[in-house]
Amino acid sequence: MTTAQHKIGSGFDAKSTADDVLEGLDLGGRLAIVTGGYSGIGLETTRALTKAGARVVVPARRPDSAREAVAGIDGVELDELDLGDLESVRGFADRFLASGRTVDLVIDSAGIMACPETRVGPGWEAQFATNHLGHFALVNRLWPAIAAGGARVVSVSSTGHHASGIRWDDIHWSHGYDKWEAYGQAKTANVLFAVHLDRLGAEHGVRAFALHPGGILTPLQRHLATEEMVERGWIDEDGNMLHPELFKTPEQGAATQVWAATSPQLDGLGGVYLEDCDIAEPAPADGERTGVKEWAIDPEQAARLWKLSADLTGVDAFAG
């Protein structure tokens, strides 16, 4: 399979911060929607974008927590959104569309990781439903504003996508649940979503990207017991980070998604997976968790997942 998955030599790297990649860019008059924009790398994304002049809409499952987190950041507005509830997605999208505004940047940064087996909606596995289906429905419902703005849509995936492709025979883990493989499937779905959205949206001036932000210790790890993080070698028994060189700061973790959303270096490109503020290479055959797995950028699987997602959510901006 031919691929556009090759580095372009952006000049940035794993140590670059969101402010670094925005240096010299004026985002005045531009509007961004950042899911999860009040916690972890999402909050750093919000801070960096507003500092560069953008107005940022932060839809939040916990509005009170979000209000406290973004206090003092100018240019932010909050609304309510639970990605695991399709009616909540519809409500947010309807309210935004009623404002008559267009969207320049969408960063789907919210997500859950390695949670205990949880069911949402009609019995859907929570990681796939929240990380993928909720964002799928959100972007499709916001499509009139996204298309009018010729927006970039950024789907935040993870190196976790290496853990699993799409389990076409049992997407919702009806038996044998494994929290890490379920997370991997959801992160693969995030990449496939960007691949097909870019294919559909390019003629409207909408381009889509997926990415791995890097390893960052944030509230994303809230479902992991301390013992498990100790076993993985992330922290010691007192909660201290063991290998700081292996982790990014939140400011560094936000950099790749901000670069994806704003960089002129990506003009005319789309449908690719990024890491460390550059286009990633295909994953090596030795199993090292770098680059992107072929199953995550396969256009046929991307189209198949789009159709399945449209059937499950009842939403498809491109139907007919």
C-alpha positions in Angstrom: 0.0 0.0 0.0 1.5 3.4 -0.9 1.3 6.0 1.8 2.0 9.6 2.4 3.3 8.6 5.8 6.7 10.1 5.7 8.4 12.9 7.6 8.5 16.4 6.1 11.2 17.8 8.3 9.0 20.3 10.2 11.9 21.6 12.3 10.0 20.7 15.5 10.5 17.6 17.6 9.3 15.8 20.8 10.5 18.6 23.0 8.7 21.4 21.1 5.8 23.0 23.0 2.4 24.3 21.8 3.8 27.8 22.1 6.8 26.9 20.0 4.7 25.7 17.1 2.5 28.7 17.3 5.3 31.2 17.3 4.7 33.9 14.7 1.2 32.7 13.9 -1.7 35.1 14.4 -5.0 33.2 15.0 -7.0 36.4 15.6 -10.6 36.0 14.2 -10.4 32.2 14.2 -12.6 29.9 16.2 -11.7 26.5 17.6 -13.7 23.8 19.2 -11.5 21.7 21.6 -13.2 18.7 23.3 -11.5 18.0 26.6 -10.1 21.5 26.5 -10.2 21.9 30.2 -7.9 19.1 31.4 -4.4 17.7 30.6 -3.1 18.4 27.1 -6.5 19.8 26.2 -6.2 22.6 28.7 -2.7 23.4 27.4 -4.1 23.4 23.9 -6.8 25.9 24.9 -4.3 28.1 26.6 -1.9 28.1 23.6 -4.7 28.8 21.0 -6.2 31.7 23.0 -2.7 33.1 23.6 -2.3 33.2 19.8 -5.6 35.1 19.4 -8.1 32.3 18.7 -11.5 32.1 20.4 -11.9 28.6 21.8 -15.2 26.8 22.6 -14.7 24.1 25.2 -17.6 21.6 25.4 -17.4 19.9 28.8 -18.9 16.9 30.5 -18.2 18.5 33.8 -18.9 22.3 33.3 -18.2 23.3 36.9 -14.7 21.7 36.7 -14.2 23.2 33.3 -15.1 26.7 34.5 -12.6 26.4 37.4 -9.9 25.1 35.1 -10.2 27.8 32.4 -10.7 30.7 34.9 -8.4 33.5 33.9 -8.0 32.4 30.3 -9.4 35.1 28.0 -11.2 34.0 24.8 -12.8 30.8 26.1 -16.5 29.9 26.2 -17.9 26.8 27.8 -20.9 24.6 26.9 -22.0 21.2 28.0 -21.2 17.9 26.2 -21.1 14.3 27.1 -19.5 12.3 24.3 -21.0 9.1 25.6 -24.5 10.4 25.2 -25.7 11.1 21.6 -28.5 13.3 22.7 -26.0 15.5 24.5 -23.9 15.6 21.3 -27.0 16.6 19.4 -27.8 19.4 21.9 -24.3 20.9 21.8 -24.2 20.8 18.0 -27.7 22.4 17.7 -26.8 25.2 20.1 -23.6 25.9 18.2 -25.2 25.8 14.8 -27.9 28.2 16.0 -25.2 30.8 16.8 -24.5 31.0 13.0 -20.8 30.8 13.4 -18.3 28.9 11.3 -15.5 26.7 12.7 -11.8 27.0 11.7 -10.3 24.3 13.9 -11.8 21.2 15.6 -9.5 19.3 18.0 -11.1 16.1 19.3 -8.9 15.8 22.4 -11.2 14.3 25.0 -11.0 10.7 25.8 -10.9 7.9 28.3 -8.3 5.2 28.7 -8.2 1.7 30.0 -11.4 2.0 32.0 -13.1 -1.0 33.7 -15.7 -2.6 31.4 -18.4 0.1 31.1 -21.5 0.3 28.9 -23.0 3.5 27.5 -26.0 4.2 25.2 -27.5 1.0 23.9 -24.8 -1.1 25.5 -21.8 0.2 23.6 -18.3 -0.3 25.0 -17.4 3.0 26.6 -14.0 3.6 25.1 -15.1 3.0 21.5 -18.3 5.0 22.1 -16.7 8.0 23.8 -13.4 8.3 22.0 -14.7 7.5 18.6 -18.5 7.4 18.1 -19.1 10.6 20.1 -16.6 12.5 18.1 -17.9 11.0 14.9 -21.4 12.2 15.7 -20.1 15.6 16.8 -18.2 16.3 13.6 -21.0 15.1 11.4 -23.5 17.3 13.2 -21.3 20.3 13.1 -20.5 19.7 9.4 -22.3 22.8 8.1 -20.1 25.1 10.3 -17.0 23.0 9.6 -17.4 23.1 5.9 -18.3 26.8 5.8 -15.0 27.5 7.7 -12.9 25.1 5.6 -11.7 23.8 8.9 -9.0 21.4 10.0 -10.2 18.5 12.1 -7.7 16.9 14.4 -8.4 13.5 15.8 -6.3 12.7 18.9 -5.2 9.1 18.8 -2.3 7.4 20.5 0.5 4.9 20.1 -2.1 2.7 21.9 -3.5 2.0 18.4 -0.7 -0.5 18.1 -2.5 -2.7 20.6 -5.5 -3.5 18.3 -7.1 -3.0 15.0 -10.8 -2.9 14.6 -12.5 -6.0 16.0 -15.1 -6.3 13.2 -16.6 -9.4 14.7 -17.1 -8.0 18.2 -16.6 -4.2 18.3 -18.4 -3.7 21.6 -16.6 -6.5 23.4 -19.6 -8.6 24.2 -17.3 -11.1 25.8 -13.7 -11.3 26.9 -13.2 -7.6 27.6 -9.6 -6.4 27.7 -9.2 -2.7 28.7 -6.0 -2.1 26.9 -7.1 -3.8 23.7 -10.4 -1.9 23.8 -8.4 1.3 24.2 -6.3 0.3 21.2 -9.3 -0.3 19.1 -10.7 3.1 20.0 -7.4 4.8 19.1 -7.3 2.9 15.8 -10.8 4.2 15.1 -9.6 7.8 15.8 -7.0 7.4 13.0 -9.4 5.7 10.5 -11.9 8.5 11.1 -9.4 11.1 10.1 -8.4 9.1 7.0 -12.0 8.9 5.7 -13.1 12.4 6.8 -10.1 13.8 4.9 -11.2 11.8 1.8 -14.7 13.1 2.0 -13.9 16.7 3.2 -11.0 17.7 0.9 -13.2 18.9 -1.9 -14.9 21.2 0.7 -11.6 22.6 1.9 -11.7 20.5 5.1 -8.6 18.5 5.9 -8.2 16.0 8.8 -5.3 14.6 10.7 -4.8 12.1 13.5 -1.9 11.9 15.9 -0.1 10.5 18.9 0.6 13.3 21.4 3.3 11.5 23.2 3.4 9.9 26.7 2.2 12.4 29.3 1.0 11.8 32.8 -2.3 13.5 33.0 -5.8 12.8 34.4 -6.2 10.4 31.5 -4.6 7.8 33.8 -7.4 8.2 36.4 -8.7 4.7 35.8 -5.3 3.1 36.5 -4.4 2.0 40.0 -1.1 3.2 41.4 0.1 -0.4 41.5 -0.4 -0.8 37.8 1.5 2.4 37.0 4.3 1.2 39.3 4.3 -2.2 37.5 4.6 -0.4 34.2 7.6 1.5 35.4 6.0 4.9 35.1 6.1 6.0 38.8 7.4 4.7 42.1 5.3 3.7 45.0 5.2 7.3 46.3 3.9 8.6 42.9 7.1 10.1 41.7 7.9 9.8 37.9 10.7 7.3 37.4 11.9 8.2 33.9 11.1 11.8 33.1 12.9 11.5 29.8 10.2 9.1 28.6 7.4 11.5 29.2 6.4 14.9 27.8 5.1 17.8 29.8 1.5 18.8 29.1 2.9 21.8 27.1 4.9 19.4 24.9 2.0 16.9 24.7 -0.2 19.6 23.3 2.2 20.6 20.6 1.5 18.0 18.0 -2.3 18.6 18.0 -1.8 22.4 17.9 0.7 22.0 15.0 -1.8 19.7 13.2 -4.6 22.3 13.6 -2.6 25.4 12.6 0.7 24.8 10.8 1.1 26.2 7.3 3.5 23.3 6.7 0.5 21.0 6.4 -1.4 23.1 3.8 -2.6 20.8 1.0 -2.0 17.7 3.1 -4.4 15.5 5.1 -5.5 12.0 6.1 -2.1 11.3 7.7 -1.0 10.3 11.3 1.4 12.6 13.1 3.8 12.3 16.0 6.4 14.7 17.6 5.2 17.6 15.4 5.8 15.9 12.1 4.2 13.3 9.9 5.0 9.8 11.3 6.7 7.0 9.4 4.9 3.6 9.0 5.4 1.4 12.0 8.5 -0.7 11.9 8.2 -4.5 11.5 10.0 -5.2 14.7 7.0 -4.3 16.8 8.5 -1.1 18.3 5.6 1.3 19.2 6.5 4.1 16.9 4.9 5.3 13.7 1.5 4.2 12.5 0.2 0.7 11.9 -1.0 -0.1 8.4 -4.4 -1.2 9.8 -5.0 2.4 11.1 -4.5 4.1 7.7 -6.1 1.5 5.4 -8.6 3.4 3.3 -10.9 0.4 2.9 -11.1 -0.1 6.6 -11.6 3.6 7.1 -14.6 3.6 4.7 -16.0 0.5 6.4 -15.7 2.1 9.8 -17.4 5.3 8.6 -20.4 3.3 7.4 -20.7 1.3 10.6 -20.4 4.5 12.7 -23.1 6.2 10.6 -25.3 3.2 11.1 -24.7 3.1 14.9 -25.1 6.9 15.5 -27.7 7.6 12.8 -25.7 10.6 11.6 -23.8 11.0 8.3 -23.3 14.5 6.9 -22.4 13.0 3.5 -25.3 10.5 3.1 -27.1 10.8 -0.2 
